[in-house]
Amino acid sequence: MAKSIQFWYNSIMTYAPSIPAFGLYGEGSLFPEILHVEKILDRAEGHAWKIAPHRHPHLHQFLIVRKGHARARIEGQTVDIRQGWLINLPPWAVHGFTFSPGTEGLLISLPVSEFPALFDQDPVAAFLKHWQVLRASDILNEAVDLLFKSYQTATFSRALSLRSLGTFVGTLAASLLEVPKGAGHATPIDGLILRFEALVRARFREKQKLSDYAAALTVSSSHLSRSCRQVTGVSAMRFIESVVFKEACSQLAYTRIPIAKIGYALGFDDAAYFSRAFRKHTGMSPSAYRKSTGIAPVG
């Protein structure tokens, strides 16, 4: 596995003690996508129609069963998924599936950082942060089909179309959901790691210590470190590092912002130091990485 591929594998495919946390995008792709859409057939058939329990630290997922049925195990609860039903799966929710052979449907994965309108702002975020199973509406199915069609195209407007349609699909899904009254539908650890990641993103430039983050989250440094390692499989400092360089990759891939400015915004006062640190973590220079993605024009 190339060093650049290994970086993505290590940073987004971190492992908790017993439940793996996957990043998807082919489990180790070189550069990020705005979102990911795939058929259940393509994901499950090669695994004998069984997907072992796992979780996604940075991804929100929607699964729609169009034909056949599935049995899902979500956060310790077993639910039967019928034809025409939708599953809302927020980040960190532990989930696994057993599909009937030949099951048809789609799995949509949205990186939380790319869709702040959905996942950072209420009231939509208040509905999406709970896992739930419900019947998909006709308009949601139509929107999902259009999203999948756009995902398969290669036009100059693809990224903008996917971002717009992904937001639309998420909004439609939120409109169908209810905030659960009972226990068992909340994501793990009361959202501490999600809040930690959001805080890191908000304070890239401030070069804060772990104790500063812990104080802002009203927990002790030891509690934050312990929770981070328990959920993500890596130390809190390694988690901060992975968030910083994931953002660097996203900025390089999807914007024309000069490399020095990207580094400065992420807390690197020296452009050369940023380039060395980026190369250490990805195996290539920022300029080479930007060129390799082929998404944002260079210049």
C-alpha positions as CSV (number, residue, x, y, z in Angstrom):
1,M,0.0,0.0,0.0
2,A,1.5,3.4,-1.1
3,K,2.4,5.8,1.7
4,S,-0.2,8.3,0.5
5,I,-2.9,5.6,0.5
6,Q,-1.7,4.4,3.9
7,F,-2.3,7.9,5.3
8,W,-5.9,7.9,4.5
9,Y,-6.2,4.3,5.7
10,N,-4.7,5.2,9.1
11,S,-6.5,8.5,9.5
12,I,-10.1,7.5,8.7
13,M,-10.0,3.8,9.2
14,T,-9.1,4.0,12.9
15,Y,-10.0,1.0,15.1
16,A,-11.7,0.9,18.5
17,P,-10.9,-2.1,20.7
18,S,-13.6,-4.3,19.1
19,I,-15.7,-2.4,16.6
20,P,-13.9,-1.0,13.4
21,A,-14.5,2.5,12.3
22,F,-14.4,2.9,8.5
23,G,-14.0,5.9,6.3
24,L,-15.5,4.3,3.1
25,Y,-14.5,5.9,-0.2
26,G,-13.1,2.5,-1.2
27,E,-11.6,2.2,2.3
28,G,-8.4,4.1,1.6
29,S,-8.8,6.3,-1.4
30,L,-6.2,9.0,-2.1
31,F,-8.5,12.0,-2.1
32,P,-11.9,12.9,-0.7
33,E,-15.2,12.9,-2.5
34,I,-18.0,15.4,-1.9
35,L,-20.1,12.3,-1.1
36,H,-20.4,8.6,-2.0
37,V,-23.3,6.6,-3.5
38,E,-23.2,2.9,-4.2
39,K,-25.6,0.0,-4.7
40,I,-26.3,-2.4,-1.8
41,L,-25.5,-5.2,-4.3
42,D,-22.0,-3.8,-4.9
43,R,-21.3,-3.5,-1.2
44,A,-22.9,-6.7,0.2
45,E,-22.8,-9.4,-2.5
46,G,-19.0,-9.9,-2.1
47,H,-19.5,-10.3,1.7
48,A,-22.1,-13.1,1.4
49,W,-24.8,-10.4,2.0
50,K,-23.5,-9.7,5.6
51,I,-21.9,-6.5,6.8
52,A,-20.2,-6.9,10.2
53,P,-20.9,-4.3,12.9
54,H,-18.8,-1.2,12.4
55,R,-19.1,2.6,12.5
56,H,-18.1,5.7,10.5
57,P,-16.5,8.5,12.5
58,H,-16.9,11.3,9.9
59,L,-19.8,10.0,7.7
60,H,-23.6,10.3,7.9
61,Q,-25.3,7.6,5.9
62,F,-28.7,6.9,4.5
63,L,-29.6,3.4,3.3
64,I,-32.7,2.8,1.2
65,V,-33.9,-0.8,0.5
66,R,-35.8,-0.9,-2.9
67,K,-36.2,-4.7,-3.2
68,G,-35.8,-7.5,-0.7
69,H,-35.2,-7.0,3.0
70,A,-32.6,-6.8,5.6
71,R,-32.0,-7.3,9.3
72,A,-30.0,-4.5,10.9
73,R,-28.3,-4.4,14.2
74,I,-27.9,-0.7,15.2
75,E,-26.6,0.4,18.6
76,G,-27.5,-3.0,20.1
77,Q,-31.0,-3.1,18.8
78,T,-32.3,-5.4,16.0
79,V,-34.6,-4.0,13.4
80,D,-36.1,-5.5,10.3
81,I,-35.8,-3.4,7.2
82,R,-38.6,-3.8,4.6
83,Q,-38.8,-2.8,0.9
84,G,-39.2,0.9,0.6
85,W,-37.7,1.8,3.9
86,L,-35.0,4.3,4.8
87,I,-32.3,4.0,7.6
88,N,-30.8,7.2,9.0
89,L,-27.3,6.5,10.4
90,P,-25.5,9.3,12.1
91,P,-21.7,9.2,12.6
92,W,-20.4,6.8,15.3
93,A,-23.6,4.8,15.3
94,V,-22.5,1.1,15.4
95,H,-24.4,-0.8,12.7
96,G,-24.3,-4.1,10.8
97,F,-26.6,-5.8,8.3
98,T,-27.7,-9.1,7.0
99,F,-29.4,-8.7,3.6
100,S,-31.5,-11.2,1.8
101,P,-29.7,-12.4,-1.3
102,G,-30.4,-10.1,-4.3
103,T,-31.4,-7.1,-2.1
104,E,-31.5,-3.9,-4.2
105,G,-31.1,-0.4,-2.9
106,L,-28.7,2.5,-2.4
107,L,-26.2,3.6,0.3
108,I,-25.5,7.3,0.5
109,S,-22.5,8.5,2.6
110,L,-22.1,12.2,3.3
111,P,-18.9,13.6,5.0
112,V,-20.2,15.7,7.9
113,S,-17.6,18.4,7.3
114,E,-18.8,18.9,3.7
115,F,-22.5,19.5,4.7
116,P,-22.6,21.9,7.6
117,A,-26.1,23.1,6.6
118,L,-27.3,19.6,7.4
119,F,-25.2,18.5,10.4
120,D,-24.2,21.7,12.2
121,Q,-27.4,23.7,12.2
122,D,-30.7,23.1,13.9
123,P,-33.5,22.2,13.3
124,V,-32.3,19.8,10.6
125,A,-29.3,18.6,12.6
126,A,-31.6,17.9,15.6
127,F,-33.5,15.3,13.6
128,L,-30.6,13.8,11.7
129,K,-28.4,13.1,14.8
130,H,-30.6,10.2,15.9
131,W,-30.6,6.8,14.1
132,Q,-34.1,5.8,12.9
133,V,-35.8,3.5,10.4
134,L,-38.9,4.7,8.5
135,R,-40.6,4.6,5.1
136,A,-39.1,6.6,2.4
137,S,-41.3,9.1,0.6
138,D,-41.8,9.2,-3.2
139,I,-40.0,12.6,-3.5
140,L,-37.1,11.3,-1.4
141,N,-36.8,8.3,-3.7
142,E,-36.9,10.6,-6.8
143,A,-34.2,12.8,-5.3
144,V,-32.0,9.8,-4.4
145,D,-32.3,8.5,-8.0
146,L,-31.2,11.9,-9.3
147,L,-28.3,12.0,-6.9
148,F,-27.1,8.6,-8.0
149,K,-27.4,9.6,-11.7
150,S,-25.4,12.8,-11.0
151,Y,-22.8,10.8,-9.0
152,Q,-22.2,8.6,-12.1
153,T,-21.6,11.5,-14.4
154,A,-18.4,13.4,-15.1
155,T,-19.2,17.0,-15.9
156,F,-17.7,20.3,-14.9
157,S,-20.6,20.9,-12.5
158,R,-20.5,17.5,-10.8
159,A,-19.2,18.7,-7.4
160,L,-21.7,21.5,-7.1
161,S,-24.6,19.2,-8.2
162,L,-23.6,16.6,-5.7
163,R,-23.4,19.1,-2.9
164,S,-26.8,20.6,-3.8
165,L,-28.5,17.2,-4.2
166,G,-26.9,15.8,-1.1
167,T,-28.2,18.7,0.9
168,F,-31.6,18.2,-0.6
169,V,-31.7,14.5,0.1
170,G,-30.6,15.1,3.7
171,T,-33.3,17.8,4.2
172,L,-36.0,15.5,2.8
173,A,-34.9,12.7,5.1
174,A,-34.9,15.0,8.1
175,S,-38.5,16.1,7.3
176,L,-39.6,12.4,7.7
177,L,-37.8,11.8,10.9
178,E,-39.0,12.2,14.5
179,V,-36.8,13.1,17.5
180,P,-37.0,9.8,19.5
181,K,-38.5,10.0,22.9
182,G,-37.0,6.7,24.3
183,A,-33.5,5.6,24.9
184,G,-31.3,3.7,22.4
185,H,-31.4,6.2,19.5
186,A,-28.7,8.6,20.6
187,T,-25.2,8.3,19.1
188,P,-22.4,7.1,21.4
189,I,-20.8,9.0,24.3
190,D,-23.3,11.8,24.1
191,G,-21.6,13.4,21.1
192,L,-18.4,14.2,23.0
193,I,-16.1,13.2,20.1
194,L,-18.4,14.9,17.6
195,R,-18.2,18.1,19.6
196,F,-14.4,17.7,20.0
197,E,-14.0,17.4,16.2
198,A,-16.2,20.5,15.6
199,L,-14.2,22.4,18.1
200,V,-10.9,21.5,16.4
201,R,-12.3,22.6,13.1
202,A,-13.4,25.9,14.6
203,R,-10.0,26.6,16.2
204,F,-7.5,25.5,13.6
205,R,-5.6,28.8,13.8
206,E,-5.5,29.0,17.6
207,K,-3.0,26.1,18.1
208,Q,-4.7,25.0,21.3
209,K,-3.5,22.4,23.7
210,L,-5.5,19.4,24.6
211,S,-6.2,21.0,28.0
212,D,-7.8,23.9,26.2
213,Y,-10.1,21.7,24.2
214,A,-11.0,19.7,27.3
215,A,-11.8,22.9,29.3
216,A,-14.0,24.2,26.4
217,L,-15.8,20.8,26.4
218,T,-16.1,20.9,30.2
219,V,-14.3,17.6,30.7
220,S,-10.9,16.7,32.1
221,S,-8.0,16.1,29.7
222,S,-7.8,12.5,30.9
223,H,-11.5,11.9,30.2
224,L,-11.2,13.4,26.7
225,S,-8.1,11.3,25.9
226,R,-9.7,8.1,27.3
227,S,-13.0,8.7,25.4
228,C,-11.2,9.6,22.2
229,R,-9.1,6.4,22.3
230,Q,-12.1,4.3,23.2
231,V,-14.2,5.5,20.3
232,T,-11.6,6.2,17.6
233,G,-8.8,3.9,18.5
234,V,-6.2,6.7,18.5
235,S,-5.0,9.3,21.0
236,A,-6.6,12.7,21.3
237,M,-3.5,14.4,19.8
238,R,-3.4,11.9,16.9
239,F,-7.1,12.6,16.3
240,I,-6.5,16.4,16.2
241,E,-3.7,15.8,13.7
242,S,-6.0,13.6,11.5
243,V,-8.7,16.3,11.5
244,V,-6.1,19.0,10.5
245,F,-4.7,17.1,7.6
246,K,-8.1,15.8,6.5
247,E,-9.1,19.5,6.2
248,A,-5.9,20.3,4.4
249,C,-6.6,17.6,1.8
250,S,-10.2,18.9,1.4
251,Q,-9.0,22.5,0.8
252,L,-6.3,21.4,-1.6
253,A,-8.8,19.2,-3.6
254,Y,-11.8,21.5,-3.8
255,T,-10.4,25.1,-3.7
256,R,-7.9,27.3,-5.4
257,I,-6.7,28.8,-2.2
258,P,-2.9,29.2,-2.3
259,I,-1.1,26.5,-0.4
260,A,0.6,28.9,2.0
261,K,-2.8,30.4,3.0
262,I,-4.2,26.9,3.6
263,G,-1.3,26.1,5.9
264,Y,-1.6,29.4,7.7
265,A,-5.4,28.9,8.3
266,L,-4.6,25.5,9.8
267,G,-2.1,26.9,12.2
268,F,1.2,26.7,10.3
269,D,3.0,30.0,10.2
270,D,5.7,28.8,7.9
271,A,4.7,27.5,4.4
272,A,7.8,25.3,4.2
273,Y,7.0,23.6,7.5
274,F,3.4,23.0,6.4
275,S,4.7,21.4,3.2
276,R,7.1,19.1,5.1
277,A,4.4,18.1,7.6
278,F,1.9,17.4,4.8
279,R,4.5,15.3,2.9
280,K,5.2,13.4,6.1
281,H,1.5,12.5,6.5
282,T,0.5,11.9,2.9
283,G,3.7,10.9,1.1
284,M,3.5,13.8,-1.3
285,S,3.8,17.6,-1.4
286,P,0.7,19.8,-1.2
287,S,1.1,20.9,-4.8
288,A,1.5,17.3,-6.0
289,Y,-1.5,16.2,-4.0
290,R,-3.6,19.0,-5.5
291,K,-2.5,18.1,-9.0
292,S,-3.2,14.4,-8.3
293,T,-6.9,14.9,-7.4
294,G,-7.7,16.7,-10.7
295,I,-10.7,18.4,-9.0
296,A,-9.7,22.0,-8.3
297,P,-7.8,23.7,-11.2
298,V,-4.3,24.6,-10.3
299,G,-3.3,28.2,-10.7
